[in-house]
Amino acid sequence: MVKGCEKRVVHLKNTDSEVFEQAFFVLKDAKTEKPPSRLEMVREANRILNENMTLEGIRCEPSEPCLHAWQACLFFLLGVGVAGALFALVFCLI
C-alpha cells in the first residue's frame, strides 16, 4: 500500500449495455470538499466521450497509427491468400 495516495473512483457495474460491461471514472483531486453533482459528472463524461469519438469509433492517438477499413480488408485478404497458398502447398506435398 502506498501511503498518502488516495483516488476517488466511480465504478459502474452491470451497465445493461451491449457494448460496455463496466465503466471506471477516476475523479481528480478536488480543490474544494464539495464533490461534483451527478449532472456535472454525466455532462463531463459525455463531453469527454464526444471529444474522443469519431464516426468510425474511438479516435486514434497521434502516436498510434490508425487502421482504416480498406487497410483492414487488405490485410484480411492477404492473410486469406497466404493461408490458401500454404494449404495448397501442404495438399500438393501429401
WOCORHU-V429862 format. One record per residue. N is the residue number from 1. PHI is phi as a letter, one per 30 degrees, with the letter a starting at -180 (999 if undefined). PSI is psi as a letter, one per 40 degrees, with the letter a starting at -180 (* if undefined). Layout:
N_PHI_PSI + N_PHI_PSI
//
This chain:
1_999_h + 2_c_h + 3_d_i + 4_i_e + 5_c_h + 6_b_h + 7_b_i + 8_c_h + 9_b_h + 10_c_h + 11_c_h + 12_c_h + 13_c_i + 14_h_g + 15_d_e + 16_h_f + 17_c_i + 18_d_e + 19_c_d + 20_c_h + 21_d_d + 22_b_i + 23_b_i + 24_b_h + 25_b_h + 26_c_h + 27_d_i + 28_d_i + 29_d_h + 30_d_h + 31_d_d + 32_c_i + 33_d_e + 34_d_h + 35_d_i + 36_d_i + 37_d_i + 38_e_d + 39_d_d + 40_d_d + 41_d_d + 42_d_d + 43_d_d + 44_d_d + 45_d_d + 46_d_d + 47_d_d + 48_d_d + 49_d_d + 50_d_d + 51_d_d + 52_c_e + 53_c_i + 54_b_a + 55_d_d + 56_d_e + 57_k_a + 58_d_h + 59_d_h + 60_d_i + 61_d_i + 62_e_d + 63_d_e + 64_c_h + 65_d_h + 66_d_i + 67_c_h + 68_d_i + 69_d_d + 70_d_d + 71_d_d + 72_d_d + 73_d_d + 74_d_d + 75_d_d + 76_d_d + 77_d_d + 78_d_d + 79_d_d + 80_d_d + 81_d_d + 82_d_d + 83_d_d + 84_d_d + 85_d_d + 86_d_d + 87_d_d + 88_d_d + 89_d_d + 90_d_d + 91_d_d + 92_d_d + 93_d_d + 94_d_*
//
